[in-house]
Amino acid sequence: MPDNTEFTLSPLSRTIEQDGKKLRVEISDNNAGGWLLEVFDEFNNSTVWEDAFESEQDALFEIEATIREEGIDCLIGPVDGGVV
């Protein structure tokens, strides 16, 4: 059976730019009461948090804290793209 699950993208999804580098932050509902967090860098590398967040705001706080504590470079992958 094909997986045709549709996720609703949160209005808190956004682009974050720091030090000339950009990330596309996608926060979407998992259709089970939680919120998923996925981040794409400028090379289309993807970083996905395994656990769902209780709220879309919690997901946004997590990405902001990650960038603040570890720097944006921790979410930038190789130029040739891929999954991080």
MODELLER restraints for C-alpha pairs under 7 A, 6 or more apart:
rsr = mdl.restraints
at = mdl.atoms
rsr.add(forms.Gaussian(group=physical.xy_distance, feature=features.Distance(at['CA:7:A'], at['CA:28:A']), mean=5.93, stdev=0.5))
rsr.add(forms.Gaussian(group=physical.xy_distance, feature=features.Distance(at['CA:7:A'], at['CA:29:A']), mean=5.72, stdev=0.5))
rsr.add(forms.Gaussian(group=physical.xy_distance, feature=features.Distance(at['CA:7:A'], at['CA:30:A']), mean=6.22, stdev=0.5))
rsr.add(forms.Gaussian(group=physical.xy_distance, feature=features.Distance(at['CA:7:A'], at['CA:31:A']), mean=6.93, stdev=0.5))
rsr.add(forms.Gaussian(group=physical.xy_distance, feature=features.Distance(at['CA:8:A'], at['CA:28:A']), mean=5.31, stdev=0.5))
rsr.add(forms.Gaussian(group=physical.xy_distance, feature=features.Distance(at['CA:8:A'], at['CA:29:A']), mean=5.46, stdev=0.5))
rsr.add(forms.Gaussian(group=physical.xy_distance, feature=features.Distance(at['CA:9:A'], at['CA:26:A']), mean=6.87, stdev=0.5))
rsr.add(forms.Gaussian(group=physical.xy_distance, feature=features.Distance(at['CA:9:A'], at['CA:27:A']), mean=5.89, stdev=0.5))
rsr.add(forms.Gaussian(group=physical.xy_distance, feature=features.Distance(at['CA:9:A'], at['CA:28:A']), mean=4.30, stdev=0.5))
rsr.add(forms.Gaussian(group=physical.xy_distance, feature=features.Distance(at['CA:9:A'], at['CA:29:A']), mean=6.68, stdev=0.5))
rsr.add(forms.Gaussian(group=physical.xy_distance, feature=features.Distance(at['CA:10:A'], at['CA:27:A']), mean=5.41, stdev=0.5))
rsr.add(forms.Gaussian(group=physical.xy_distance, feature=features.Distance(at['CA:10:A'], at['CA:28:A']), mean=5.38, stdev=0.5))
rsr.add(forms.Gaussian(group=physical.xy_distance, feature=features.Distance(at['CA:10:A'], at['CA:56:A']), mean=6.91, stdev=0.5))
rsr.add(forms.Gaussian(group=physical.xy_distance, feature=features.Distance(at['CA:12:A'], at['CA:27:A']), mean=6.89, stdev=0.5))
rsr.add(forms.Gaussian(group=physical.xy_distance, feature=features.Distance(at['CA:13:A'], at['CA:25:A']), mean=5.36, stdev=0.5))
rsr.add(forms.Gaussian(group=physical.xy_distance, feature=features.Distance(at['CA:13:A'], at['CA:26:A']), mean=4.81, stdev=0.5))
rsr.add(forms.Gaussian(group=physical.xy_distance, feature=features.Distance(at['CA:13:A'], at['CA:27:A']), mean=5.33, stdev=0.5))
rsr.add(forms.Gaussian(group=physical.xy_distance, feature=features.Distance(at['CA:14:A'], at['CA:24:A']), mean=6.02, stdev=0.5))
rsr.add(forms.Gaussian(group=physical.xy_distance, feature=features.Distance(at['CA:14:A'], at['CA:25:A']), mean=5.24, stdev=0.5))
rsr.add(forms.Gaussian(group=physical.xy_distance, feature=features.Distance(at['CA:14:A'], at['CA:26:A']), mean=6.82, stdev=0.5))
rsr.add(forms.Gaussian(group=physical.xy_distance, feature=features.Distance(at['CA:15:A'], at['CA:22:A']), mean=6.67, stdev=0.5))
rsr.add(forms.Gaussian(group=physical.xy_distance, feature=features.Distance(at['CA:15:A'], at['CA:23:A']), mean=5.54, stdev=0.5))
rsr.add(forms.Gaussian(group=physical.xy_distance, feature=features.Distance(at['CA:15:A'], at['CA:24:A']), mean=4.47, stdev=0.5))
rsr.add(forms.Gaussian(group=physical.xy_distance, feature=features.Distance(at['CA:15:A'], at['CA:25:A']), mean=5.87, stdev=0.5))
rsr.add(forms.Gaussian(group=physical.xy_distance, feature=features.Distance(at['CA:16:A'], at['CA:22:A']), mean=5.65, stdev=0.5))
rsr.add(forms.Gaussian(group=physical.xy_distance, feature=features.Distance(at['CA:16:A'], at['CA:23:A']), mean=5.21, stdev=0.5))
rsr.add(forms.Gaussian(group=physical.xy_distance, feature=features.Distance(at['CA:16:A'], at['CA:24:A']), mean=6.49, stdev=0.5))
rsr.add(forms.Gaussian(group=physical.xy_distance, feature=features.Distance(at['CA:17:A'], at['CA:23:A']), mean=6.40, stdev=0.5))
rsr.add(forms.Gaussian(group=physical.xy_distance, feature=features.Distance(at['CA:18:A'], at['CA:72:A']), mean=6.85, stdev=0.5))
rsr.add(forms.Gaussian(group=physical.xy_distance, feature=features.Distance(at['CA:22:A'], at['CA:41:A']), mean=6.29, stdev=0.5))
rsr.add(forms.Gaussian(group=physical.xy_distance, feature=features.Distance(at['CA:22:A'], at['CA:42:A']), mean=6.01, stdev=0.5))
rsr.add(forms.Gaussian(group=physical.xy_distance, feature=features.Distance(at['CA:23:A'], at['CA:39:A']), mean=6.45, stdev=0.5))
rsr.add(forms.Gaussian(group=physical.xy_distance, feature=features.Distance(at['CA:23:A'], at['CA:40:A']), mean=5.60, stdev=0.5))
rsr.add(forms.Gaussian(group=physical.xy_distance, feature=features.Distance(at['CA:23:A'], at['CA:41:A']), mean=4.65, stdev=0.5))
rsr.add(forms.Gaussian(group=physical.xy_distance, feature=features.Distance(at['CA:23:A'], at['CA:42:A']), mean=6.43, stdev=0.5))
rsr.add(forms.Gaussian(group=physical.xy_distance, feature=features.Distance(at['CA:24:A'], at['CA:39:A']), mean=5.64, stdev=0.5))
rsr.add(forms.Gaussian(group=physical.xy_distance, feature=features.Distance(at['CA:24:A'], at['CA:40:A']), mean=5.06, stdev=0.5))
rsr.add(forms.Gaussian(group=physical.xy_distance, feature=features.Distance(at['CA:24:A'], at['CA:41:A']), mean=6.39, stdev=0.5))
rsr.add(forms.Gaussian(group=physical.xy_distance, feature=features.Distance(at['CA:25:A'], at['CA:38:A']), mean=6.15, stdev=0.5))
rsr.add(forms.Gaussian(group=physical.xy_distance, feature=features.Distance(at['CA:25:A'], at['CA:39:A']), mean=4.62, stdev=0.5))
rsr.add(forms.Gaussian(group=physical.xy_distance, feature=features.Distance(at['CA:25:A'], at['CA:40:A']), mean=6.58, stdev=0.5))
rsr.add(forms.Gaussian(group=physical.xy_distance, feature=features.Distance(at['CA:26:A'], at['CA:37:A']), mean=5.98, stdev=0.5))
rsr.add(forms.Gaussian(group=physical.xy_distance, feature=features.Distance(at['CA:26:A'], at['CA:38:A']), mean=5.28, stdev=0.5))
rsr.add(forms.Gaussian(group=physical.xy_distance, feature=features.Distance(at['CA:26:A'], at['CA:39:A']), mean=6.10, stdev=0.5))
rsr.add(forms.Gaussian(group=physical.xy_distance, feature=features.Distance(at['CA:27:A'], at['CA:35:A']), mean=6.53, stdev=0.5))
rsr.add(forms.Gaussian(group=physical.xy_distance, feature=features.Distance(at['CA:27:A'], at['CA:36:A']), mean=5.54, stdev=0.5))
rsr.add(forms.Gaussian(group=physical.xy_distance, feature=features.Distance(at['CA:27:A'], at['CA:37:A']), mean=4.81, stdev=0.5))
rsr.add(forms.Gaussian(group=physical.xy_distance, feature=features.Distance(at['CA:27:A'], at['CA:38:A']), mean=6.57, stdev=0.5))
rsr.add(forms.Gaussian(group=physical.xy_distance, feature=features.Distance(at['CA:27:A'], at['CA:56:A']), mean=6.52, stdev=0.5))
rsr.add(forms.Gaussian(group=physical.xy_distance, feature=features.Distance(at['CA:27:A'], at['CA:59:A']), mean=6.91, stdev=0.5))
rsr.add(forms.Gaussian(group=physical.xy_distance, feature=features.Distance(at['CA:28:A'], at['CA:35:A']), mean=5.52, stdev=0.5))
rsr.add(forms.Gaussian(group=physical.xy_distance, feature=features.Distance(at['CA:28:A'], at['CA:36:A']), mean=5.22, stdev=0.5))
rsr.add(forms.Gaussian(group=physical.xy_distance, feature=features.Distance(at['CA:28:A'], at['CA:37:A']), mean=6.81, stdev=0.5))
rsr.add(forms.Gaussian(group=physical.xy_distance, feature=features.Distance(at['CA:29:A'], at['CA:35:A']), mean=4.43, stdev=0.5))
rsr.add(forms.Gaussian(group=physical.xy_distance, feature=features.Distance(at['CA:29:A'], at['CA:36:A']), mean=6.07, stdev=0.5))
rsr.add(forms.Gaussian(group=physical.xy_distance, feature=features.Distance(at['CA:30:A'], at['CA:36:A']), mean=6.22, stdev=0.5))
rsr.add(forms.Gaussian(group=physical.xy_distance, feature=features.Distance(at['CA:34:A'], at['CA:52:A']), mean=5.35, stdev=0.5))
rsr.add(forms.Gaussian(group=physical.xy_distance, feature=features.Distance(at['CA:34:A'], at['CA:53:A']), mean=5.44, stdev=0.5))
rsr.add(forms.Gaussian(group=physical.xy_distance, feature=features.Distance(at['CA:34:A'], at['CA:54:A']), mean=5.14, stdev=0.5))
rsr.add(forms.Gaussian(group=physical.xy_distance, feature=features.Distance(at['CA:34:A'], at['CA:55:A']), mean=6.45, stdev=0.5))
rsr.add(forms.Gaussian(group=physical.xy_distance, feature=features.Distance(at['CA:35:A'], at['CA:52:A']), mean=5.16, stdev=0.5))
rsr.add(forms.Gaussian(group=physical.xy_distance, feature=features.Distance(at['CA:35:A'], at['CA:53:A']), mean=4.89, stdev=0.5))
rsr.add(forms.Gaussian(group=physical.xy_distance, feature=features.Distance(at['CA:35:A'], at['CA:54:A']), mean=6.31, stdev=0.5))
rsr.add(forms.Gaussian(group=physical.xy_distance, feature=features.Distance(at['CA:35:A'], at['CA:55:A']), mean=5.94, stdev=0.5))
rsr.add(forms.Gaussian(group=physical.xy_distance, feature=features.Distance(at['CA:35:A'], at['CA:56:A']), mean=5.67, stdev=0.5))
rsr.add(forms.Gaussian(group=physical.xy_distance, feature=features.Distance(at['CA:36:A'], at['CA:52:A']), mean=5.09, stdev=0.5))
rsr.add(forms.Gaussian(group=physical.xy_distance, feature=features.Distance(at['CA:36:A'], at['CA:53:A']), mean=6.45, stdev=0.5))
rsr.add(forms.Gaussian(group=physical.xy_distance, feature=features.Distance(at['CA:37:A'], at['CA:48:A']), mean=6.02, stdev=0.5))
rsr.add(forms.Gaussian(group=physical.xy_distance, feature=features.Distance(at['CA:37:A'], at['CA:49:A']), mean=5.68, stdev=0.5))
rsr.add(forms.Gaussian(group=physical.xy_distance, feature=features.Distance(at['CA:37:A'], at['CA:59:A']), mean=6.09, stdev=0.5))
rsr.add(forms.Gaussian(group=physical.xy_distance, feature=features.Distance(at['CA:38:A'], at['CA:46:A']), mean=6.72, stdev=0.5))
rsr.add(forms.Gaussian(group=physical.xy_distance, feature=features.Distance(at['CA:38:A'], at['CA:47:A']), mean=5.63, stdev=0.5))
rsr.add(forms.Gaussian(group=physical.xy_distance, feature=features.Distance(at['CA:38:A'], at['CA:48:A']), mean=4.41, stdev=0.5))
rsr.add(forms.Gaussian(group=physical.xy_distance, feature=features.Distance(at['CA:38:A'], at['CA:49:A']), mean=6.48, stdev=0.5))
rsr.add(forms.Gaussian(group=physical.xy_distance, feature=features.Distance(at['CA:39:A'], at['CA:46:A']), mean=5.57, stdev=0.5))
rsr.add(forms.Gaussian(group=physical.xy_distance, feature=features.Distance(at['CA:39:A'], at['CA:47:A']), mean=5.17, stdev=0.5))
rsr.add(forms.Gaussian(group=physical.xy_distance, feature=features.Distance(at['CA:39:A'], at['CA:48:A']), mean=6.50, stdev=0.5))
rsr.add(forms.Gaussian(group=physical.xy_distance, feature=features.Distance(at['CA:40:A'], at['CA:46:A']), mean=4.58, stdev=0.5))
rsr.add(forms.Gaussian(group=physical.xy_distance, feature=features.Distance(at['CA:40:A'], at['CA:47:A']), mean=6.55, stdev=0.5))
rsr.add(forms.Gaussian(group=physical.xy_distance, feature=features.Distance(at['CA:41:A'], at['CA:75:A']), mean=6.91, stdev=0.5))
rsr.add(forms.Gaussian(group=physical.xy_distance, feature=features.Distance(at['CA:41:A'], at['CA:76:A']), mean=5.58, stdev=0.5))
rsr.add(forms.Gaussian(group=physical.xy_distance, feature=features.Distance(at['CA:43:A'], at['CA:79:A']), mean=5.54, stdev=0.5))
rsr.add(forms.Gaussian(group=physical.xy_distance, feature=features.Distance(at['CA:43:A'], at['CA:80:A']), mean=6.81, stdev=0.5))
rsr.add(forms.Gaussian(group=physical.xy_distance, feature=features.Distance(at['CA:43:A'], at['CA:81:A']), mean=5.28, stdev=0.5))
rsr.add(forms.Gaussian(group=physical.xy_distance, feature=features.Distance(at['CA:44:A'], at['CA:81:A']), mean=5.53, stdev=0.5))
rsr.add(forms.Gaussian(group=physical.xy_distance, feature=features.Distance(at['CA:45:A'], at['CA:77:A']), mean=5.77, stdev=0.5))
rsr.add(forms.Gaussian(group=physical.xy_distance, feature=features.Distance(at['CA:45:A'], at['CA:81:A']), mean=4.94, stdev=0.5))
rsr.add(forms.Gaussian(group=physical.xy_distance, feature=features.Distance(at['CA:45:A'], at['CA:82:A']), mean=4.87, stdev=0.5))
rsr.add(forms.Gaussian(group=physical.xy_distance, feature=features.Distance(at['CA:45:A'], at['CA:83:A']), mean=5.27, stdev=0.5))
rsr.add(forms.Gaussian(group=physical.xy_distance, feature=features.Distance(at['CA:45:A'], at['CA:84:A']), mean=6.30, stdev=0.5))
rsr.add(forms.Gaussian(group=physical.xy_distance, feature=features.Distance(at['CA:46:A'], at['CA:82:A']), mean=6.92, stdev=0.5))
rsr.add(forms.Gaussian(group=physical.xy_distance, feature=features.Distance(at['CA:46:A'], at['CA:83:A']), mean=5.03, stdev=0.5))
rsr.add(forms.Gaussian(group=physical.xy_distance, feature=features.Distance(at['CA:46:A'], at['CA:84:A']), mean=5.76, stdev=0.5))
rsr.add(forms.Gaussian(group=physical.xy_distance, feature=features.Distance(at['CA:47:A'], at['CA:75:A']), mean=6.94, stdev=0.5))
rsr.add(forms.Gaussian(group=physical.xy_distance, feature=features.Distance(at['CA:47:A'], at['CA:83:A']), mean=6.71, stdev=0.5))
rsr.add(forms.Gaussian(group=physical.xy_distance, feature=features.Distance(at['CA:47:A'], at['CA:84:A']), mean=5.42, stdev=0.5))
rsr.add(forms.Gaussian(group=physical.xy_distance, feature=features.Distance(at['CA:53:A'], at['CA:59:A']), mean=5.82, stdev=0.5))
rsr.add(forms.Gaussian(group=physical.xy_distance, feature=features.Distance(at['CA:77:A'], at['CA:84:A']), mean=6.52, stdev=0.5))
